[in-house]
Each structure stands twice: as structure tokens, then as C-alpha cells.
């Protein structure tokens, strides 16, 4: 069910539909909706400036069957506190005045956040998240970003989007030396960028991403522009028992286990590029091969596969 009431103004709307399972409400004015009679509601999408902290808290407590919740452009929201044993999917988009988000949802599988930095954030999800998405601000990664990602560290797939260029993915040296990598448990790291990564730049980009997730099985970098098809470069990694030459190597001194440098066995790279010529791909292959053989202590195999060259 989709509802759009752009002309309602300071009116009360009460829905009485016990068989309603999905609601999408887009409302810009200060119209008050009462959804409490919809006791079987499982999916709820709310867009607009009318939603307050109190309204959301009350409705979440009165609608215990909700499994999928989306909040978008809810500018009156400042504090979101959700406790639910049913909630499986939560999406927060551009609720720009948030100062606190507190989620207690043991069955949460998918989580996505796009909005301001600096808010207080806590997440209690007992099971592994299937997917966590963070739409990064177009700014250099800072300590808040790292701490936020650490709270999503139980995600199987971590998706970072909205980077403009490889320089936006740079992890400042002082952060690398003082805080641990935020996503040591992430097995799949996916990154979307809007500007091309070319030539020698690719090694720096990969180095920063492997600091964020130091033991991934798959790393996928997408370069998305308005035309199709999309360029991509994917890395598949396999590992062996760690080999530690140093007792406490600086690269992983803050990690509970050794990073990829001490256990990477094979790297298989598939480079699908429609916006790069053969010379660029050659440089990227040489750059990445040099990078991995210089940094991986026990690398046995490096493969670089090309496709899609125009």
C-alpha cells in the first residue's frame, strides 16, 4: 500500500486496516497519522518532516510485528530508540538532525545509513548482519567513521558508497597507528566510486581498503557513472596459516589476529573496464602485482584477468 498526502495540513489521519502488511507514507506537511490499529503491519516506509521522536517510539512499541523499517528525510527526528525482536531490516536515509541512534534488534539482517556524522550510535544485533551499507560523506575518513564501521564489524557484507575518488578513501596515518582496523570480521567488502581509479592509484586504494577490512575473501570496487556498463575490479583472496616473522608486527599490532600480510596465499583479480585502455590495464597489473608480492609474506599465486576493454 502506498499513500501520498501532499495536500493534508495539520489533520489527523487514522488507519484501521487489520489486514494491512505494508505501508509507504510520504507526507511533507504536519499531518498526524495513527497506524496503531494496523496490528499486522510488517513493512513500513516513512518519508517526510512530520515524524517526531515520540511518534516513532510509540508506534514501534505498538506495532511489534514490523520487520522492515525505512526512515527517509525525517528532519524532526533527533533520537531514534528501537527495541524489537522482529526487526530484520532498517534503513536510515538523510534524517539530518539525528543526534542519537540506539538499536536493540537481535534479528537484524540488513542495515543502511546515510546522514550526518557525529551522532551517538549503538547497535545490538546478536546475529551476523547479512549486509551493512554506509553511504560515506564526500570527505576524508575520520575517527567517527572508523568507530561507526567498527559497530558494523559483524557484517558479512560491508558496502561503502558515495566515494568520489580514491583520495576520499585515504586512512590518515595517525588513525592507522592509534586505532585498530574496524572490520576484521567482514568477508566481503564492496566499494562504489564515482570517479575512475587509474594506473598507479589503484595500489593506494587497495591498501586503504585492506586496512578497513584486513582479512576479506572478496573485495569489489565499482566505478559507476551515468552511462552503462559499469567498470569493476574484483579481488578474491585465499589464506593459509599465518607466518609471523616478527613477534608483534606493526601492521596488525592492534588486531586480535594477524592481517592479510602474514597469511595471504592467492590473489585472483578480475578487471572489467570499459573506460580504460590496454596501457592503463598493463600499468594496473604491474602495480598490483608489485604491491602484493612486496607486502604479502607468503603469497604463492597472483592472477590478473582482464575483460571489457573498449
RODO-2510 file (C-alpha; in nm, 4 decimals, decimal comma):
residues 310
     n   res          X          Y          Z
     1     x     0,0000     0,0000     0,0000
     2     x     0,1338     0,3446    -0,0933
     3     x    -0,0044     0,6664     0,0483
     4     x     0,0850     1,0182    -0,0596
     5     x    -0,0957     1,3098     0,1056
     6     x     0,0890     1,6229    -0,0017
     7     x    -0,2152     1,8496     0,0499
     8     x    -0,3063     1,7437     0,4002
     9     x    -0,2150     2,0043     0,6593
    10     x    -0,2366     1,9608     1,0357
    11     x    -0,5002     1,6922     1,0070
    12     x    -0,5305     1,3641     1,1922
    13     x    -0,5490     1,0505     0,9809
    14     x    -0,6276     0,7178     1,1446
    15     x    -0,5873     0,3944     0,9547
    16     x    -0,7965     0,0977     1,0554
    17     x    -0,6805    -0,1946     0,8458
    18     x    -0,6006    -0,5059     1,0424
    19     x    -0,5034    -0,6870     0,7219
    20     x    -0,2502    -0,4215     0,6140
    21     x     0,1003    -0,5668     0,5916
    22     x     0,2911    -0,2893     0,4098
    23     x     0,2625     0,0904     0,4223
    24     x     0,4567     0,3617     0,2410
    25     x     0,3718     0,7092     0,3683
    26     x     0,5172     1,0192     0,2046
    27     x     0,3936     1,3358     0,3652
    28     x     0,5593     1,6768     0,3763
    29     x     0,3142     1,8672     0,5957
    30     x     0,2358     1,8376     0,9647
    31     x    -0,0305     1,5738     0,9275
    32     x    -0,0562     1,3174     1,2070
    33     x    -0,1078     0,9530     1,1194
    34     x    -0,2235     0,6875     1,3613
    35     x    -0,1172     0,3433     1,2437
    36     x    -0,1664     0,1604     1,5725
    37     x    -0,4851    -0,0199     1,4569
    38     x    -0,2751    -0,1844     1,1811
    39     x    -0,1540    -0,4543     1,4167
    40     x    -0,0297    -0,6859     1,1400
    41     x     0,1935    -0,4263     0,9769
    42     x     0,5306    -0,5785     0,8840
    43     x     0,6827    -0,3292     0,6408
    44     x     0,6785     0,0472     0,6973
    45     x     0,8407     0,3251     0,4949
    46     x     0,8118     0,6818     0,6242
    47     x     0,9189     0,9880     0,4290
    48     x     0,8639     1,3435     0,5491
    49     x     0,9137     1,6075     0,8150
    50     x     0,6118     1,5212     1,0286
    51     x     0,7605     1,2282     1,2194
    52     x     0,8731     1,3065     1,5746
    53     x     1,0738     1,1061     1,8267
    54     x     0,7637     1,0437     2,0359
    55     x     0,5509     0,9345     1,7393
    56     x     0,8103     0,6839     1,6212
    57     x     0,8797     0,5439     1,9674
    58     x     0,5097     0,4962     2,0372
    59     x     0,4306     0,3306     1,7047
    60     x     0,7284     0,0941     1,7186
    61     x     0,6155    -0,0202     2,0631
    62     x     0,2543    -0,0657     1,9456
    63     x     0,3393    -0,2412     1,6179
    64     x     0,5520    -0,5339     1,7354
    65     x     0,5386    -0,7295     1,4062
    66     x     0,7355    -0,4772     1,1992
    67     x     1,0263    -0,6485     1,0234
    68     x     1,1260    -0,3851     0,7670
    69     x     1,1527    -0,0138     0,8562
    70     x     1,2690     0,2761     0,6377
    71     x     1,3014     0,6370     0,7579
    72     x     1,3877     0,8959     0,4945
    73     x     1,4211     1,2730     0,5241
    74     x     1,2615     1,2771     0,8694
    75     x     1,4075     1,6097     0,9784
    76     x     1,2223     1,6294     1,3105
    77     x     1,3806     1,3104     1,4345
    78     x     1,6599     1,3688     1,6837
    79     x     1,6693     1,0478     1,8850
    80     x     1,5790     0,7072     1,7497
    81     x     1,5434     0,4315     2,0067
    82     x     1,4182     0,0998     1,8739
    83     x     1,3867    -0,2248     2,0652
    84     x     1,2413    -0,5062     1,8581
    85     x     1,2792    -0,8831     1,8438
    86     x     1,1173    -0,8899     1,4982
    87     x     1,3030    -0,6185     1,3099
    88     x     1,5164    -0,7615     1,0279
    89     x     1,5802    -0,4619     0,8012
    90     x     1,6452    -0,0989     0,8961
    91     x     1,7241     0,1850     0,6557
    92     x     1,8025     0,5399     0,7718
    93     x     1,8426     0,7996     0,4959
    94     x     1,9175     1,1702     0,5411
    95     x     1,7479     1,2224     0,8764
    96     x     1,9932     1,5064     0,9179
    97     x     1,9117     1,6252     1,2681
    98     x     1,9762     1,2959     1,4424
    99     x     2,1986     1,3138     1,7484
   100     x     2,1404     0,9616     1,8819
   101     x     2,0514     0,6226     1,7359
   102     x     2,0055     0,3251     1,9675
   103     x     1,9048    -0,0059     1,8105
   104     x     1,8358    -0,3271     2,0010
   105     x     1,7305    -0,5780     1,7353
   106     x     1,8765    -0,9279     1,7781
   107     x     1,7375    -1,0499     1,4425
   108     x     1,8550    -0,7544     1,2337
   109     x     1,9987    -0,8735     0,8997
   110     x     2,0249    -0,5628     0,6824
   111     x     2,1179    -0,2112     0,7919
   112     x     2,1828     0,1014     0,5865
   113     x     2,2798     0,4508     0,6994
   114     x     2,3191     0,7756     0,5097
   115     x     2,3392     1,1003     0,7031
   116     x     2,5412     1,3247     0,9263
   117     x     2,8495     1,2278     1,1192
   118     x     2,8994     1,2762     1,4887
   119     x     2,5824     1,1243     1,6275
   120     x     2,5861     0,8754     1,9127
   121     x     2,5259     0,5294     1,7661
   122     x     2,4785     0,1902     1,9291
   123     x     2,3669    -0,1348     1,7719
   124     x     2,2828    -0,4626     1,9382
   125     x     2,2325    -0,7312     1,6740
   126     x     2,3210    -1,0748     1,8038
   127     x     2,3288    -1,2493     1,4679
   128     x     2,5668    -1,1602     1,1873
   129     x     2,4302    -0,8869     0,9647
   130     x     2,3917    -1,0110     0,6080
   131     x     2,4626    -0,6634     0,4738
   132     x     2,5549    -0,3235     0,6162
   133     x     2,5630    -0,0152     0,3945
   134     x     2,7250     0,3148     0,4856
   135     x     2,6871     0,5994     0,2385
   136     x     3,0038     0,7915     0,3146
   137     x     3,0187     1,1719     0,3195
   138     x     3,2388     1,3162     0,0463
   139     x     3,5126     1,3867     0,2977
   140     x     3,8272     1,2175     0,4206
   141     x     3,7615     0,9282     0,6571
   142     x     3,7882     1,0374     1,0210
   143     x     3,7769     0,8763     1,3641
   144     x     3,3957     0,8812     1,3789
   145     x     3,3742     0,6873     1,0521
   146     x     3,6168     0,4252     1,1841
   147     x     3,4271     0,3879     1,5119
   148     x     3,0962     0,3689     1,3237
   149     x     3,2282     0,0939     1,0945
   150     x     3,3580    -0,0943     1,3980
   151     x     2,9998    -0,1155     1,5243
   152     x     2,9091    -0,2885     1,1972
   153     x     3,2001    -0,5302     1,2197
   154     x     2,9769    -0,8366     1,2431
   155     x     2,8540    -0,7808     0,8860
   156     x     2,9149    -1,0487     0,6256
   157     x     2,8994    -0,7849     0,3510
   158     x     3,0044    -0,4248     0,4124
   159     x     2,9091    -0,1819     0,1355
   160     x     3,0669     0,1650     0,1324
   161     x     2,9210     0,4014    -0,1251
   162     x     2,9404     0,7622    -0,2458
   163     x     3,3185     0,7981    -0,2640
   164     x     3,4145     1,0454    -0,5344
   165     x     3,7745     0,9353    -0,5863
   166     x     4,0482     0,7213    -0,4343
   167     x     4,1731     1,0176    -0,2268
   168     x     3,8472     1,0033    -0,0278
   169     x     3,9355     0,6523     0,0917
   170     x     4,2686     0,7532     0,2442
   171     x     4,3053     0,6485     0,6074
   172     x     4,5184     0,9118     0,7850
   173     x     4,8441     0,7768     0,9259
   174     x     4,7587     0,8825     1,2817
   175     x     4,4421     0,6713     1,2678
   176     x     4,6252     0,3646     1,1398
   177     x     4,8731     0,3908     1,4242
   178     x     4,6267     0,4517     1,7070
   179     x     4,3059     0,2576     1,6314
   180     x     4,2505    -0,0994     1,5094
   181     x     4,1024    -0,1823     1,1718
   182     x     3,7248    -0,1512     1,2149
   183     x     3,6089    -0,4521     1,0109
   184     x     3,8286    -0,7587     1,0798
   185     x     3,5302    -0,9967     1,0519
   186     x     3,3963    -0,8669     0,7207
   187     x     3,4343    -1,1271     0,4464
   188     x     3,3028    -0,9196     0,1569
   189     x     3,3869    -0,5518     0,1147
   190     x     3,2136    -0,3620    -0,1637
   191     x     3,3001    -0,0027    -0,2549
   192     x     3,1296     0,2286    -0,5039
   193     x     3,3070     0,5303    -0,6512
   194     x     3,2031     0,7997    -0,8972
   195     x     3,5467     0,8785    -1,0422
   196     x     3,7832     0,6414    -1,2165
   197     x     4,0813     0,4853    -1,0416
   198     x     4,3652     0,4563    -1,2892
   199     x     4,7194     0,3315    -1,3128
   200     x     4,9373     0,3588    -1,0045
   201     x     4,6482     0,4946    -0,7912
   202     x     4,4937     0,1503    -0,7590
   203     x     4,7553     0,0168    -0,5139
   204     x     4,6956     0,3037    -0,2684
   205     x     4,3212     0,2498    -0,2908
   206     x     4,3534    -0,1242    -0,2239
   207     x     4,5951    -0,0633     0,0640
   208     x     4,3454     0,1632     0,2393
   209     x     4,0559    -0,0762     0,1837
   210     x     4,2575    -0,3685     0,3192
   211     x     4,3236    -0,1653     0,6314
   212     x     3,9469    -0,1253     0,6823
   213     x     3,8835    -0,4984     0,6284
   214     x     4,2167    -0,6777     0,6828
   215     x     4,1016    -1,0355     0,6069
   216     x     3,8371    -1,0259     0,3321
   217     x     3,7583    -1,3113     0,1000
   218     x     3,6212    -1,0756    -0,1657
   219     x     3,6919    -0,7090    -0,2384
   220     x     3,4810    -0,5441    -0,5087
   221     x     3,5370    -0,1903    -0,6346
   222     x     3,2709    -0,0397    -0,8611
   223     x     3,3146     0,2699    -1,0714
   224     x     2,9643     0,3931    -1,1520
   225     x     2,8895     0,6708    -1,3955
   226     x     2,5678     0,7639    -1,5720
   227     x     2,6444     0,5574    -1,8759
   228     x     2,6489     0,1786    -1,8712
   229     x     2,8042    -0,0723    -1,8375
   230     x     2,9753    -0,0278    -1,5019
   231     x     3,3501    -0,0709    -1,4586
   232     x     3,4578    -0,3003    -1,1782
   233     x     3,7612    -0,4682    -1,0332
   234     x     3,7183    -0,7664    -0,8032
   235     x     3,9725    -0,9392    -0,5802
   236     x     3,9337    -1,2924    -0,4488
   237     x     4,1685    -1,3923    -0,1678
   238     x     4,2601    -1,7238    -0,0104
   239     x     4,4645    -1,7651     0,3059
   240     x     4,6915    -2,0107     0,4848
   241     x     4,8161    -2,0432     0,8408
   242     x     4,9775    -1,7106     0,9419
   243     x     5,3540    -1,6782     0,9245
   244     x     5,4842    -1,4283     1,1786
   245     x     5,8493    -1,3411     1,1368
   246     x     5,8217    -1,0581     1,3892
   247     x     5,6734    -1,1185     1,7320
   248     x     5,4473    -0,8130     1,7173
   249     x     5,4321    -0,6731     1,3611
   250     x     5,3330    -0,3070     1,3438
   251     x     5,0746    -0,3652     1,0693
   252     x     4,8475    -0,5690     1,2958
   253     x     4,9574    -0,4880     1,6497
   254     x     4,6060    -0,3624     1,7305
   255     x     4,4270    -0,6638     1,5789
   256     x     4,3225    -0,9846     1,7564
   257     x     4,4636    -1,1933     1,4671
   258     x     4,7358    -1,1368     1,2040
   259     x     4,6301    -0,9354     0,8994
   260     x     4,6411    -1,0450     0,5349
   261     x     5,0112    -0,9635     0,5015
   262     x     5,1014    -1,2715     0,7073
   263     x     4,8627    -1,5304     0,5628
   264     x     4,7614    -1,4340     0,2073
   265     x     4,8086    -1,7348    -0,0200
   266     x     4,6468    -1,6434    -0,3535
   267     x     4,5052    -1,3350    -0,5243
   268     x     4,2772    -1,3529    -0,8274
   269     x     4,1840    -1,0191    -0,9821
   270     x     3,9136    -0,9732    -1,2438
   271     x     3,9317    -0,6313    -1,4041
   272     x     3,6225    -0,5393    -1,6092
   273     x     3,6991    -0,1981    -1,7533
   274     x     3,5160    -0,0243    -2,0367
   275     x     3,6716     0,3165    -1,9747
   276     x     4,0390     0,2105    -1,9630
   277     x     4,2793     0,1326    -2,2454
   278     x     4,5243    -0,1572    -2,2609
   279     x     4,8164     0,0554    -2,1421
   280     x     4,6269     0,1576    -1,8277
   281     x     4,5399    -0,2043    -1,7534
   282     x     4,9011    -0,3059    -1,8027
   283     x     5,0131    -0,0432    -1,5504
   284     x     4,7471    -0,1568    -1,3033
   285     x     4,8520    -0,5201    -1,3356
   286     x     5,2187    -0,4377    -1,2780
   287     x     5,1345    -0,2051    -0,9886
   288     x     4,9131    -0,4560    -0,8099
   289     x     5,1472    -0,7484    -0,8683
   290     x     5,4353    -0,5500    -0,7213
   291     x     5,2196    -0,4359    -0,4283
   292     x     5,1029    -0,7828    -0,3283
   293     x     5,4368    -0,9576    -0,3694
   294     x     5,6109    -0,6875    -0,1649
   295     x     5,3541    -0,6902     0,1158
   296     x     5,2246    -1,0484     0,1388
   297     x     5,4836    -1,2611     0,3197
   298     x     5,3727    -1,5983     0,1794
   299     x     5,1962    -1,5218    -0,1495
   300     x     5,2002    -1,8217    -0,3829
   301     x     4,9845    -1,7105    -0,6743
   302     x     4,8828    -1,3829    -0,8407
   303     x     4,6360    -1,3780    -1,1302
   304     x     4,5157    -1,0721    -1,3188
   305     x     4,2269    -1,1267    -1,5610
   306     x     4,1044    -0,8527    -1,7949
   307     x     3,7729    -0,8022    -1,9672
   308     x     3,5510    -0,5355    -2,1158
   309     x     3,8270    -0,3171    -2,2644
   310     x     3,6768    -0,0862    -2,5243
***
